[in-house]
Amino acid sequence: MTRKHNSSSSQPASYYPSTVPKSKHANKIPKQKVLEEEEDDDDISNYSDADAVEYETEEETEKYEEEEEEEDNDDDAVSESNPLHCDPSSSKEAHSSDVPESPSNSISSSNVPIPPQTMNAFSYIKVAPLPIFRGTPNESPITHLSRFNKICRANNAFSIEMQKNIFPVTLEEESALWYDLNIEPYYNSLSWEEIKLSFLQAYYEIEPVEELKSELMGIYQGEQERVRSYFLRLQWILKRWPEHGLEDDVIKGVFVKGLREEFHDWVLMQNPKSLNDALRFAFDFEHVRRIRGKKEMVLTCGFCEGPHEESSCGVRERMRELWRQSGNKT
């Protein structure tokens, strides 16, 4: 007998509605039966391929239902033993606390800054603008190198190699041309110290010793000049004259001699043993004068402009008495 089959194998999609949500065990769900009942009653012992598939599908379905029942029983047992599962919100909190947090989430959710060790120690950070040297006669190469060194430290350029690379950017006009002709062709073979020495030799003008000596001997503290400013001017002369060879006692004598009269007399009375002692005594006297000046504020009368309060002004009292006498006569 021949078997009549419906051609259902080409229409399995009709048994899967698109609106049905997928189960969490979608990977375990057996395939839907797609064959209809067969109309053969003659030979039941003969099975077609479709019958075999149907039989296997039924076994898988029963096995899947048993597994699902076991999982539901386990979930019920856990919910009874753990009171946190009674509340859905507490269940979510308990579940989220058990799940380890991924490294990316832990970093993004925290506000802890990145440790400074992870930053590049050799990265250039522009905090202060670089100094510019053009090579004019009124510019000092020593001052330029000193400022350049300070700004490199402020901008995190500590390494010698970084300073060597940045230095030509600070040169303009004549000094830039000097660098291009005398340093750039030999850049790889020159060290940073050699470049600085060549720069000083090219632009450092040695002032005549007699001029520096005359300037040093003729330095004096200004009338309103503070001690620190006067001492810095003295140090600048000595820096421009590195080969002066003067001993500490000589420099101390120059410093004390140039102080204003009241400072000069006070420091000499203290008999300083060194330049640092003389500087310290001058600072102390300046501090005492500042405090004394605040306490000795001179009062000025608003009536006669005398050094007293207006309420105790004798001129005002006499004028008042004369006015009273003139009123009585009339």
Backbone as CSV, one residue per row, in Angstrom:
resi,resn,N_x,N_y,N_z,CA_x,CA_y,CA_z,C_x,C_y,C_z
1,MET,0.849,-1.196,0.000,0.000,0.000,0.000,0.885,1.246,0.000
2,THR,0.476,2.159,-0.732,1.222,3.434,-0.759,0.699,4.354,0.321
3,ARG,1.625,5.156,0.858,1.285,6.106,1.934,1.095,7.482,1.337
4,LYS,0.080,8.135,1.792,-0.187,9.506,1.362,0.252,10.468,2.462
5,HIS,1.123,11.359,2.092,1.658,12.350,3.062,1.313,13.742,2.594
6,ASN,0.996,14.567,3.550,0.834,15.994,3.237,2.206,16.634,3.117
7,SER,2.353,17.475,2.164,3.654,18.146,1.932,3.832,19.268,2.943
8,SER,3.963,18.849,4.204,4.109,19.844,5.284,5.546,20.229,5.550
9,SER,6.478,19.488,4.959,7.888,19.795,5.230,8.308,21.123,4.670
10,SER,7.579,21.612,3.677,7.941,22.901,3.086,7.290,24.067,3.791
11,GLN,6.473,23.803,4.848,5.781,24.885,5.554,6.008,24.806,7.057
12,PRO,7.217,24.714,7.535,7.413,24.677,8.987,7.282,26.029,9.638
13,ALA,7.431,27.095,8.850,7.414,28.439,9.456,6.057,28.810,9.987
14,SER,4.964,28.206,9.473,3.618,28.557,9.926,3.362,28.116,11.342
15,TYR,4.168,27.194,11.852,3.977,26.726,13.220,4.761,27.547,14.231
16,TYR,5.496,28.565,13.788,6.301,29.405,14.685,5.809,30.838,14.610
17,PRO,4.874,31.226,15.407,4.413,32.633,15.390,5.570,33.550,15.766
18,SER,5.608,34.699,15.033,6.707,35.656,15.263,6.573,36.390,16.579
19,THR,5.349,36.399,17.141,5.138,37.171,18.376,5.465,36.385,19.628
20,VAL,5.716,35.085,19.524,5.972,34.267,20.700,7.381,34.535,21.183
21,PRO,7.598,34.911,22.438,8.954,35.182,22.927,9.737,33.901,23.088
22,LYS,11.041,34.033,22.917,11.918,32.882,23.050,12.121,32.542,24.504
23,SER,12.166,31.262,24.818,12.387,30.811,26.174,13.859,30.861,26.502
24,LYS,14.158,30.853,27.807,15.555,30.850,28.204,16.230,29.537,27.879
25,HIS,15.435,28.502,27.588,16.006,27.215,27.184,15.762,26.999,25.713
26,ALA,15.953,28.069,24.920,15.660,27.957,23.489,16.565,26.963,22.811
27,ASN,17.754,26.796,23.357,18.662,25.849,22.732,18.294,24.398,23.019
28,LYS,17.360,24.164,23.990,16.929,22.812,24.319,15.558,22.465,23.729
29,ILE,14.864,23.424,23.121,13.511,23.178,22.623,13.591,22.284,21.402
30,PRO,12.872,21.162,21.362,12.899,20.291,20.168,12.129,20.924,19.035
31,LYS,12.381,20.432,17.886,11.693,20.932,16.701,10.210,20.560,16.743
32,GLN,9.416,21.449,16.195,7.969,21.240,16.150,7.642,20.115,15.163
33,LYS,6.636,19.366,15.537,6.183,18.329,14.592,5.567,18.990,13.385
34,VAL,5.929,18.488,12.239,5.434,19.075,11.001,4.656,18.084,10.149
35,LEU,4.549,16.906,10.647,3.823,15.894,9.870,2.427,15.706,10.437
36,GLU,1.479,15.531,9.617,0.112,15.245,10.059,-0.107,13.732,10.148
37,GLU,-1.287,13.381,10.620,-1.599,11.954,10.743,-1.641,11.300,9.374
38,GLU,-1.133,10.151,9.360,-1.079,9.413,8.101,-2.328,8.520,7.970
39,GLU,-2.692,8.265,6.772,-3.952,7.578,6.498,-3.789,6.081,6.221
40,ASP,-2.616,5.589,6.577,-2.388,4.168,6.281,-2.726,3.333,7.493
41,ASP,-3.646,2.367,7.379,-3.998,1.463,8.475,-3.600,0.027,8.178
42,ASP,-2.998,-0.192,7.021,-2.734,-1.563,6.604,-1.476,-2.120,7.237
43,ASP,-0.316,-1.373,7.080,0.959,-1.912,7.532,1.550,-0.978,8.561
44,ILE,1.269,-1.227,9.847,1.749,-0.339,10.910,3.219,-0.592,11.201
45,SER,3.707,-1.773,10.891,5.088,-2.121,11.204,6.103,-1.400,10.341
46,ASN,5.669,-0.865,9.217,6.593,-0.152,8.323,6.616,1.328,8.697
47,TYR,7.790,1.800,9.034,7.949,3.205,9.421,8.725,3.936,8.345
48,SER,8.203,5.120,8.061,8.932,5.980,7.125,9.945,6.823,7.895
49,ASP,10.728,7.588,7.170,11.710,8.504,7.808,11.009,9.544,8.648
50,ALA,9.870,10.020,8.183,9.127,11.028,8.947,8.650,10.470,10.262
51,ASP,8.240,9.145,10.279,7.798,8.526,11.527,8.940,8.445,12.526
52,ALA,10.129,8.133,12.027,11.283,8.051,12.925,11.600,9.398,13.544
53,VAL,11.551,10.438,12.734,11.809,11.780,13.250,10.778,12.162,14.293
54,GLU,9.511,11.778,14.039,8.444,12.103,14.985,8.651,11.381,16.301
55,TYR,9.100,10.162,16.258,9.309,9.389,17.474,10.456,9.978,18.303
56,GLU,11.523,10.328,17.626,12.645,10.928,18.337,12.257,12.281,18.934
57,THR,11.427,13.006,18.204,11.009,14.322,18.693,10.177,14.197,19.957
58,GLU,9.320,13.196,20.019,8.505,12.994,21.212,9.371,12.632,22.410
59,GLU,10.399,11.811,22.196,11.283,11.463,23.298,12.039,12.690,23.818
60,GLU,12.504,13.519,22.901,13.217,14.726,23.321,12.292,15.682,24.069
61,THR,11.037,15.748,23.633,10.078,16.626,24.308,9.843,16.172,25.736
62,GLU,9.663,14.864,25.932,9.452,14.351,27.279,10.679,14.596,28.166
63,LYS,11.854,14.370,27.577,13.080,14.601,28.342,13.214,16.062,28.745
64,TYR,12.887,16.971,27.835,12.973,18.411,28.109,11.990,18.816,29.200
65,GLU,10.750,18.266,29.179,9.764,18.607,30.197,10.209,18.126,31.574
66,GLU,10.850,16.942,31.628,11.343,16.451,32.911,12.450,17.360,33.461
67,GLU,13.366,17.785,32.580,14.441,18.676,33.031,13.886,20.004,33.526
68,GLU,12.871,20.527,32.835,12.300,21.803,33.233,11.611,21.694,34.585
69,GLU,10.919,20.564,34.835,10.285,20.371,36.129,11.320,20.296,37.248
70,GLU,12.457,19.611,36.983,13.507,19.526,38.002,14.083,20.909,38.322
71,GLU,14.284,21.728,37.296,14.808,23.069,37.532,13.821,23.922,38.317
72,ASP,12.518,23.800,38.026,11.513,24.551,38.774,11.490,24.131,40.228
73,ASN,11.654,22.822,40.478,11.679,22.341,41.855,12.888,22.885,42.614
74,ASP,14.043,22.922,41.915,15.249,23.472,42.557,15.067,24.933,42.892
75,ASP,14.452,25.705,41.968,14.228,27.130,42.214,13.295,27.350,43.390
76,ASP,12.256,26.500,43.516,11.325,26.627,44.636,12.023,26.339,45.946
77,ALA,12.903,25.344,45.935,13.618,25.003,47.164,14.546,26.127,47.593
78,VAL,15.219,26.741,46.627,16.117,27.854,46.955,15.339,29.042,47.473
79,SER,14.173,29.335,46.869,13.368,30.481,47.295,12.829,30.284,48.694
80,GLU,12.531,29.031,49.084,12.038,28.794,50.434,13.159,28.916,51.462
81,SER,14.360,28.464,51.095,15.475,28.518,52.045,16.084,29.897,52.167
82,ASN,15.936,30.737,51.146,16.528,32.082,51.153,15.405,33.107,51.149
83,PRO,15.192,33.862,52.248,14.085,34.833,52.290,14.311,36.010,51.373
84,LEU,15.520,36.227,50.890,15.756,37.376,50.020,15.032,37.235,48.704
85,HIS,14.747,36.015,48.282,14.116,35.806,46.991,12.639,36.107,47.012
86,CYS,12.090,36.399,48.192,10.675,36.753,48.235,10.440,38.126,47.631
87,ASP,11.436,39.001,47.761,11.303,40.348,47.231,12.064,40.432,45.924
88,PRO,11.421,40.790,44.817,12.137,40.832,43.537,13.301,41.795,43.562
89,SER,13.130,42.959,44.214,14.224,43.930,44.231,15.413,43.399,44.997
90,SER,15.124,42.736,46.169,16.231,42.170,46.933,16.881,41.031,46.190
91,SER,16.079,40.308,45.397,16.649,39.225,44.594,17.628,39.762,43.577
92,LYS,17.271,40.892,42.959,18.173,41.487,41.969,19.452,41.959,42.633
93,GLU,19.312,42.534,43.858,20.500,43.022,44.536,21.410,41.874,44.925
94,ALA,20.810,40.785,45.416,21.617,39.640,45.796,22.304,39.040,44.595
95,HIS,21.591,38.977,43.477,22.184,38.403,42.274,23.301,39.280,41.724
96,SER,23.087,40.596,41.758,24.110,41.498,41.232,25.345,41.504,42.108
97,SER,25.172,41.240,43.444,26.337,41.214,44.314,27.171,39.971,44.099
98,ASP,26.522,38.862,43.644,27.264,37.627,43.416,28.021,37.660,42.116
99,VAL,27.547,38.431,41.144,28.185,38.445,39.832,29.411,39.330,39.896
100,PRO,30.601,38.819,39.558,31.802,39.668,39.592,31.721,40.758,38.558
101,GLU,32.218,41.911,38.941,32.176,43.064,38.042,33.341,43.012,37.090
102,SER,33.083,43.286,35.848,34.133,43.248,34.842,35.109,44.377,35.081
103,PRO,36.379,44.222,34.653,37.367,45.288,34.881,36.978,46.605,34.245
104,SER,36.366,46.531,33.051,35.999,47.783,32.388,34.930,48.528,33.154
105,ASN,33.939,47.774,33.716,32.880,48.430,34.474,33.405,48.994,35.786
106,SER,34.311,48.249,36.438,34.832,48.729,37.704,35.639,49.999,37.544
107,ILE,36.342,50.139,36.435,37.143,51.339,36.214,36.255,52.521,35.879
108,SER,35.258,52.279,35.009,34.399,53.383,34.586,33.473,53.844,35.692
109,SER,33.058,52.927,36.601,32.120,53.314,37.640,32.802,53.988,38.815
110,SER,34.086,53.818,38.961,34.786,54.435,40.078,35.296,55.804,39.698
111,ASN,35.416,56.639,40.722,35.922,57.993,40.519,37.375,58.127,40.940
112,VAL,38.044,56.990,41.160,39.437,57.024,41.584,40.291,57.464,40.421
113,PRO,41.114,58.524,40.571,41.949,58.977,39.448,43.037,57.980,39.135
114,ILE,43.536,58.057,37.929,44.614,57.186,37.504,45.869,57.561,38.272
115,PRO,46.599,56.572,38.829,47.797,56.903,39.593,48.796,57.649,38.750
116,PRO,49.575,58.537,39.386,50.546,59.306,38.595,51.629,58.448,37.992
117,GLN,51.834,57.203,38.516,52.873,56.370,37.949,52.556,55.959,36.527
118,THR,51.240,55.916,36.180,50.866,55.496,34.839,51.084,56.581,33.811
119,MET,51.283,57.842,34.238,51.511,58.925,33.297,52.931,58.866,32.770
120,ASN,53.100,59.378,31.591,54.417,59.398,30.984,55.280,60.443,31.667
121,ALA,56.374,59.983,32.269,57.236,60.895,33.013,57.987,61.849,32.113
122,PHE,58.032,61.566,30.817,58.789,62.400,29.894,57.873,63.199,28.982
123,SER,56.605,63.343,29.325,55.691,64.122,28.500,55.875,65.603,28.789
124,TYR,55.863,66.403,27.726,56.060,67.852,27.847,54.724,68.505,28.158
125,ILE,54.666,69.264,29.246,53.453,69.958,29.667,53.753,71.450,29.656
126,LYS,53.046,72.190,28.807,53.322,73.618,28.673,52.648,74.374,29.806
127,VAL,53.441,74.778,30.784,52.959,75.577,31.902,53.362,77.037,31.730
128,ALA,54.596,77.258,31.316,55.112,78.618,31.122,55.682,78.745,29.710
129,PRO,55.567,79.921,29.101,56.110,80.106,27.747,57.633,80.118,27.768
130,LEU,58.221,79.662,26.691,59.673,79.602,26.597,60.256,81.002,26.415
131,PRO,61.434,81.266,26.986,62.088,82.564,26.770,62.648,82.648,25.356
132,ILE,62.815,83.857,24.872,63.313,84.094,23.512,64.618,84.886,23.597
133,PHE,65.594,84.443,22.820,66.883,85.131,22.742,67.156,85.451,21.281
134,ARG,67.426,86.748,20.999,67.642,87.192,19.617,69.093,87.552,19.322
135,GLY,69.911,87.665,20.350,71.318,87.964,20.133,71.651,89.434,20.099
136,THR,70.789,90.295,20.618,71.075,91.735,20.641,72.064,92.055,21.768
137,PRO,72.754,93.198,21.696,73.769,93.525,22.711,73.214,93.677,24.122
138,ASN,71.951,94.059,24.257,71.395,94.265,25.597,70.822,92.984,26.205
139,GLU,70.999,91.843,25.550,70.531,90.562,26.080,71.702,89.806,26.699
140,SER,71.400,89.081,27.769,72.430,88.312,28.471,72.223,86.823,28.210
141,PRO,73.208,86.120,27.663,73.054,84.673,27.455,72.977,83.904,28.765
142,ILE,73.610,84.428,29.808,73.531,83.758,31.113,72.105,83.804,31.646
143,THR,71.487,84.968,31.536,70.094,85.100,31.975,69.176,84.209,31.155
144,HIS,69.428,84.115,29.864,68.582,83.282,29.002,68.689,81.812,29.394
145,LEU,69.891,81.323,29.632,70.052,79.919,30.024,69.426,79.649,31.390
146,SER,69.528,80.611,32.303,68.924,80.434,33.624,67.402,80.343,33.529
147,ARG,66.787,81.230,32.762,65.330,81.177,32.589,64.910,79.920,31.840
148,PHE,65.699,79.543,30.839,65.376,78.343,30.068,65.376,77.104,30.961
149,ASN,66.331,77.011,31.862,66.400,75.864,32.764,65.196,75.824,33.703
150,LYS,64.778,76.978,34.233,63.623,77.025,35.139,62.334,76.639,34.418
151,ILE,62.162,77.154,33.204,60.922,76.883,32.474,60.859,75.433,32.028
152,CYS,61.992,74.838,31.687,62.001,73.416,31.328,61.576,72.560,32.511
153,ARG,62.013,72.897,33.706,61.581,72.156,34.891,60.087,72.330,35.120
154,ALA,59.593,73.557,34.924,58.154,73.798,35.113,57.321,73.050,34.084
155,ASN,57.855,72.869,32.885,57.117,72.194,31.807,57.405,70.704,31.737
156,ASN,58.004,70.148,32.792,58.237,68.705,32.902,59.297,68.204,31.917
157,ALA,60.169,69.084,31.452,61.261,68.686,30.553,62.534,68.570,31.381
158,PHE,62.653,67.468,32.129,63.779,67.293,33.033,64.994,66.678,32.350
159,SER,64.775,65.863,31.361,65.885,65.132,30.757,66.762,66.060,29.927
160,ILE,68.044,65.709,29.853,69.002,66.499,29.073,68.651,66.452,27.599
161,GLU,68.180,65.301,27.135,67.845,65.165,25.718,66.689,66.087,25.331
162,MET,65.686,66.205,26.211,64.562,67.094,25.920,65.005,68.555,25.897
163,GLN,65.845,68.963,26.833,66.337,70.338,26.841,67.173,70.632,25.602
164,LYS,67.945,69.647,25.188,68.751,69.815,23.976,67.867,69.990,22.746
165,ASN,66.742,69.285,22.702,65.832,69.395,21.557,65.023,70.690,21.578
166,ILE,64.688,71.184,22.767,63.838,72.373,22.877,64.632,73.661,22.697
167,PHE,65.903,73.661,23.066,66.697,74.895,23.093,66.674,75.678,21.780
168,PRO,66.839,75.071,20.597,66.851,75.888,19.365,65.551,76.626,19.100
169,VAL,64.439,76.182,19.687,63.165,76.874,19.484,63.178,78.244,20.159
170,THR,64.017,78.420,21.179,64.074,79.694,21.901,64.948,80.732,21.203
171,LEU,65.596,80.374,20.116,66.491,81.292,19.410,65.792,81.864,18.190
172,GLU,65.937,83.160,17.994,65.333,83.836,16.846,66.339,84.808,16.237
173,GLU,66.042,85.188,14.999,66.823,86.186,14.264,68.299,85.788,14.209
174,GLU,69.209,86.641,14.692,70.638,86.364,14.543,71.062,85.090,15.265
175,SER,70.550,84.883,16.480,70.939,83.691,17.238,70.443,82.419,16.564
176,ALA,69.285,82.474,15.915,68.797,81.302,15.184,69.700,80.987,13.997
177,LEU,70.177,82.015,13.311,71.114,81.804,12.202,72.429,81.219,12.704
178,TRP,72.906,81.721,13.840,74.127,81.160,14.434,73.958,79.672,14.728
179,TYR,72.812,79.295,15.269,72.576,77.887,15.593,72.547,77.031,14.325
180,ASP,71.882,77.517,13.286,71.781,76.741,12.044,73.144,76.517,11.399
181,LEU,74.056,77.467,11.559,75.364,77.362,10.906,76.401,76.642,11.758
182,ASN,76.306,76.761,13.079,77.373,76.261,13.943,76.995,75.036,14.774
183,ILE,75.724,74.800,14.991,75.304,73.693,15.860,74.548,72.622,15.084
184,GLU,73.611,73.022,14.252,72.745,72.066,13.566,73.514,71.029,12.750
185,PRO,74.557,71.391,11.999,75.273,70.357,11.227,75.966,69.317,12.098
186,TYR,76.272,69.654,13.344,76.995,68.735,14.233,76.134,68.336,15.435
187,TYR,74.830,68.388,15.262,73.907,68.196,16.392,74.106,66.836,17.062
188,ASN,74.223,65.775,16.282,74.305,64.424,16.849,75.608,64.178,17.595
189,SER,76.659,64.882,17.229,77.964,64.653,17.862,78.218,65.581,19.044
190,LEU,77.369,66.575,19.258,77.555,67.531,20.351,76.675,67.172,21.542
191,SER,77.219,67.351,22.731,76.431,67.159,23.946,75.735,68.464,24.322
192,TRP,74.824,68.371,25.286,74.103,69.556,25.727,75.047,70.566,26.390
193,GLU,76.012,70.086,27.148,76.979,70.984,27.776,77.832,71.693,26.731
194,GLU,78.208,71.001,25.683,79.001,71.630,24.623,78.194,72.691,23.873
195,ILE,76.905,72.434,23.677,76.055,73.431,23.008,75.930,74.687,23.865
196,LYS,75.735,74.526,25.170,75.636,75.698,26.053,76.945,76.478,26.091
197,LEU,78.076,75.762,26.121,79.364,76.443,26.135,79.584,77.235,24.846
198,SER,79.219,76.658,23.713,79.347,77.379,22.436,78.444,78.604,22.406
199,PHE,77.249,78.485,22.974,76.316,79.611,23.028,76.884,80.754,23.870
200,LEU,77.474,80.426,25.015,78.056,81.462,25.869,79.269,82.113,25.207
201,GLN,80.080,81.310,24.565,81.252,81.870,23.891,80.859,82.805,22.754
202,ALA,79.734,82.529,22.116,79.313,83.354,20.982,78.683,84.666,21.421
203,TYR,77.967,84.681,22.556,77.178,85.869,22.906,77.533,86.488,24.250
204,TYR,78.417,85.876,24.986,78.792,86.484,26.269,79.923,87.479,26.040
205,GLU,79.633,88.739,26.305,80.631,89.795,26.148,81.260,90.089,27.507
206,ILE,82.537,89.871,27.588,83.251,90.107,28.842,83.382,91.611,29.057
207,GLU,82.754,92.067,30.132,82.825,93.495,30.431,84.199,93.834,31.009
208,PRO,84.680,95.016,30.753,85.979,95.421,31.311,85.972,95.345,32.833
209,VAL,87.055,94.830,33.378,87.142,94.644,34.821,87.032,95.976,35.553
210,GLU,87.601,97.015,34.995,87.574,98.316,35.659,86.146,98.850,35.784
211,GLU,85.334,98.582,34.767,83.944,99.039,34.838,83.181,98.295,35.935
212,LEU,83.374,96.988,36.006,82.692,96.208,37.038,83.188,96.591,38.427
213,LYS,84.480,96.801,38.553,85.029,97.191,39.851,84.483,98.547,40.278
214,SER,84.398,99.476,39.338,83.860,100.798,39.654,82.384,100.710,40.038
215,GLU,81.638,99.867,39.325,80.213,99.703,39.657,80.035,99.073,41.023
216,LEU,80.921,98.138,41.373,80.819,97.471,42.672,81.169,98.422,43.809
217,MET,82.201,99.213,43.626,82.617,100.136,44.680,81.639,101.307,44.846
218,GLY,80.869,101.596,43.815,79.961,102.740,43.888,78.515,102.361,44.133
219,ILE,78.235,101.131,44.566,76.854,100.716,44.799,76.387,101.205,46.173
220,TYR,75.156,101.745,46.218,74.567,102.244,47.461,73.075,101.893,47.483
221,GLN,72.563,101.775,48.700,71.137,101.500,48.886,70.332,102.767,48.655
222,GLY,69.254,102.647,47.866,68.406,103.794,47.599,67.641,104.249,48.825
223,GLU,67.094,105.476,48.755,66.408,106.057,49.901,65.188,105.233,50.305
224,GLN,64.445,104.751,49.330,63.262,103.939,49.618,63.478,102.465,49.253
225,GLU,64.714,102.099,48.985,65.010,100.725,48.544,65.115,99.795,49.741
226,ARG,64.565,98.617,49.582,64.629,97.630,50.650,65.976,96.909,50.614
227,VAL,66.309,96.277,51.716,67.615,95.626,51.848,67.769,94.501,50.831
228,ARG,66.729,93.744,50.612,66.827,92.611,49.683,67.125,93.086,48.264
229,SER,66.460,94.145,47.830,66.700,94.660,46.488,68.140,95.153,46.338
230,TYR,68.640,95.820,47.345,70.030,96.299,47.311,71.016,95.132,47.245
231,PHE,70.766,94.096,48.013,71.665,92.941,48.029,71.626,92.187,46.699
232,LEU,70.464,92.110,46.054,70.367,91.440,44.753,71.139,92.201,43.678
233,ARG,71.131,93.511,43.729,71.921,94.295,42.769,73.412,94.029,42.953
234,LEU,73.819,93.877,44.203,75.216,93.550,44.485,75.580,92.165,43.937
235,GLN,74.707,91.202,44.122,74.962,89.852,43.611,75.019,89.824,42.082
236,TRP,74.208,90.641,41.423,74.203,90.658,39.963,75.531,91.181,39.407
237,ILE,76.118,92.147,40.073,77.431,92.638,39.645,78.479,91.534,39.774
238,LEU,78.431,90.794,40.872,79.405,89.723,41.077,79.205,88.582,40.083
239,LYS,77.965,88.334,39.683,77.726,87.271,38.709,78.250,87.660,37.334
240,ARG,78.160,88.906,36.989,78.719,89.366,35.716,80.245,89.420,35.746
241,TRP,80.811,89.278,36.911,82.268,89.309,37.071,82.709,88.018,37.775
242,PRO,82.586,86.864,37.095,82.840,85.582,37.764,84.280,85.405,38.230
243,GLU,85.218,86.089,37.617,86.622,85.936,38.009,87.072,87.058,38.949
244,HIS,86.153,87.586,39.750,86.503,88.721,40.619,87.525,88.322,41.681
245,GLY,87.426,87.125,42.244,88.401,86.670,43.232,88.331,87.394,44.560
246,LEU,87.230,88.066,44.850,87.098,88.813,46.101,86.702,87.879,47.235
247,GLU,87.293,88.091,48.400,86.973,87.275,49.561,85.682,87.765,50.218
248,ASP,85.191,86.957,51.136,83.914,87.264,51.781,83.991,88.548,52.604
249,ASP,85.138,88.798,53.244,85.266,90.010,54.063,85.198,91.268,53.205
250,VAL,85.771,91.206,51.995,85.743,92.371,51.111,84.316,92.647,50.645
251,ILE,83.598,91.583,50.256,82.210,91.755,49.800,81.337,92.237,50.955
252,LYS,81.624,91.736,52.184,80.874,92.202,53.359,81.095,93.695,53.585
253,GLY,82.333,94.143,53.435,82.615,95.563,53.619,81.922,96.426,52.578
254,VAL,81.879,95.943,51.322,81.184,96.694,50.270,79.694,96.788,50.584
255,PHE,79.108,95.692,51.059,77.677,95.671,51.370,77.344,96.619,52.517
256,VAL,78.126,96.577,53.603,77.839,97.412,54.772,78.058,98.883,54.440
257,LYS,79.086,99.170,53.666,79.380,100.561,53.314,78.269,101.183,52.478
258,GLY,77.605,100.385,51.657,76.566,100.921,50.793,75.203,101.045,51.441
259,LEU,75.028,100.569,52.675,73.739,100.681,53.359,73.440,102.132,53.723
260,ARG,72.145,102.442,53.879,71.763,103.780,54.337,72.323,104.029,55.743
261,GLU,72.390,105.291,56.129,73.132,105.662,57.338,72.631,104.930,58.572
262,GLU,71.302,104.911,58.781,70.779,104.258,59.993,71.021,102.751,59.970
263,PHE,70.926,102.134,58.785,71.219,100.710,58.662,72.716,100.464,58.871
264,HIS,73.527,101.313,58.268,74.981,101.160,58.366,75.448,101.209,59.819
265,ASP,74.942,102.177,60.590,75.360,102.308,61.987,74.906,101.110,62.816
266,TRP,73.690,100.637,62.563,73.175,99.508,63.330,73.964,98.236,63.052
267,VAL,74.252,97.954,61.796,74.973,96.727,61.450,76.397,96.770,61.986
268,LEU,77.057,97.911,61.926,78.417,98.012,62.469,78.443,97.765,63.973
269,MET,77.401,98.219,64.686,77.339,97.991,66.132,77.227,96.505,66.462
270,GLN,76.645,95.714,65.570,76.483,94.284,65.822,77.760,93.493,65.518
271,ASN,78.744,94.134,64.858,80.029,93.510,64.544,79.837,92.170,63.810
272,PRO,79.306,92.193,62.585,79.080,90.941,61.850,80.396,90.268,61.470
273,LYS,80.417,88.928,61.521,81.613,88.159,61.197,81.676,87.751,59.731
274,SER,80.542,87.795,59.030,80.507,87.362,57.627,79.461,88.177,56.877
275,LEU,79.428,87.958,55.577,78.427,88.646,54.758,77.017,88.218,55.140
276,ASN,76.829,86.948,55.450,75.499,86.473,55.846,75.052,87.110,57.161
277,ASP,75.987,87.290,58.090,75.639,87.955,59.352,75.218,89.402,59.108
278,ALA,75.971,90.103,58.261,75.629,91.499,57.963,74.264,91.599,57.299
279,LEU,73.975,90.663,56.402,72.670,90.665,55.734,71.553,90.384,56.733
280,ARG,71.788,89.460,57.660,70.761,89.125,58.652,70.499,90.304,59.587
281,PHE,71.543,91.006,60.017,71.360,92.168,60.895,70.603,93.285,60.170
282,ALA,70.895,93.460,58.893,70.182,94.491,58.121,68.703,94.140,57.982
283,PHE,68.396,92.855,57.766,66.997,92.421,57.692,66.289,92.653,59.024
284,ASP,66.955,92.338,60.130,66.350,92.517,61.450,66.036,93.994,61.718
285,PHE,66.974,94.862,61.382,66.749,96.292,61.616,65.598,96.813,60.752
286,GLU,65.525,96.338,59.524,64.428,96.751,58.642,63.088,96.286,59.191
287,HIS,63.043,95.086,59.743,61.805,94.560,60.315,61.383,95.375,61.538
288,VAL,62.340,95.732,62.396,62.022,96.525,63.589,61.513,97.904,63.196
289,ARG,62.128,98.518,62.202,61.685,99.837,61.750,60.261,99.784,61.205
290,ARG,59.941,98.696,60.509,58.594,98.583,59.950,57.549,98.484,61.064
291,ILE,57.852,97.693,62.093,56.912,97.560,63.214,56.793,98.879,63.983
292,ARG,57.930,99.534,64.215,57.913,100.796,64.953,57.170,101.878,64.177
293,GLY,57.310,101.872,62.884,56.624,102.871,62.069,55.115,102.714,62.126
294,LYS,54.633,101.483,62.266,53.193,101.272,62.383,52.666,101.753,63.727
295,LYS,53.471,101.590,64.781,53.012,102.003,66.104,53.076,103.514,66.279
296,GLU,54.061,104.154,65.672,54.250,105.596,65.836,53.540,106.359,64.726
297,MET,52.273,106.147,64.627,51.487,106.877,63.635,51.234,108.294,64.150
298,VAL,51.613,109.301,63.390,51.484,110.700,63.788,50.059,111.153,63.534
299,LEU,49.423,111.695,64.608,48.072,112.214,64.484,48.112,113.652,63.982
300,THR,47.200,114.002,63.115,47.143,115.351,62.549,45.808,115.984,62.907
301,CYS,45.872,117.190,63.440,44.661,117.917,63.807,43.977,118.429,62.549
302,GLY,42.666,118.268,62.486,41.932,118.737,61.329,41.695,120.232,61.319
303,PHE,41.969,120.884,62.464,41.731,122.334,62.551,42.996,123.139,62.254
304,CYS,44.061,122.770,62.920,45.314,123.515,62.727,46.412,122.691,62.083
305,GLU,46.093,121.385,61.796,47.051,120.464,61.183,48.283,120.249,62.053
306,GLY,48.108,120.376,63.351,49.200,120.094,64.273,49.265,118.618,64.616
307,PRO,50.354,118.172,65.270,50.525,116.753,65.614,49.757,116.364,66.871
308,HIS,48.446,116.535,66.874,47.607,116.186,68.008,46.180,115.972,67.509
309,GLU,45.337,115.458,68.420,43.948,115.258,68.058,43.206,116.597,68.037
310,GLU,42.163,116.650,67.224,41.408,117.897,67.088,40.658,118.246,68.363
311,SER,40.243,117.239,69.143,39.492,117.512,70.374,40.339,118.219,71.426
312,SER,41.640,118.043,71.366,42.533,118.704,72.332,43.315,119.855,71.719
313,CYS,42.820,120.402,70.624,43.517,121.481,69.921,43.341,122.795,70.702
314,GLY,44.456,123.432,71.130,44.399,124.689,71.857,43.998,125.852,70.973
315,VAL,44.397,125.836,69.724,44.042,126.915,68.801,42.534,126.974,68.621
316,ARG,41.912,125.828,68.508,40.460,125.809,68.336,39.760,126.342,69.575
317,GLU,40.266,125.995,70.756,39.651,126.479,71.988,39.782,127.999,72.114
318,ARG,40.921,128.550,71.754,41.106,129.997,71.833,40.201,130.719,70.836
319,MET,40.065,130.180,69.645,39.182,130.779,68.650,37.734,130.740,69.126
320,ARG,37.367,129.676,69.778,36.003,129.573,70.302,35.776,130.593,71.413
321,GLU,36.764,130.790,72.263,36.626,131.758,73.353,36.506,133.188,72.814
322,LEU,37.286,133.508,71.804,37.190,134.835,71.191,35.824,135.052,70.554
323,TRP,35.269,134.042,69.976,33.953,134.170,69.355,32.881,134.417,70.401
324,ARG,32.995,133.771,71.553,32.036,133.977,72.635,32.130,135.414,73.182
325,GLN,33.352,135.893,73.352,33.520,137.259,73.872,32.945,138.306,72.916
326,SER,33.137,138.106,71.643,32.585,139.056,70.665,31.059,139.018,70.660
327,GLY,30.470,137.921,70.953,29.016,137.810,71.006,28.439,138.497,72.224
328,ASN,29.156,138.456,73.335,28.675,139.095,74.548,28.708,140.614,74.438
329,LYS,29.684,141.154,73.710,29.785,142.601,73.561,28.626,143.168,72.757
330,THR,28.156,142.446,71.792,27.045,142.925,70.986,25.738,142.761,71.742
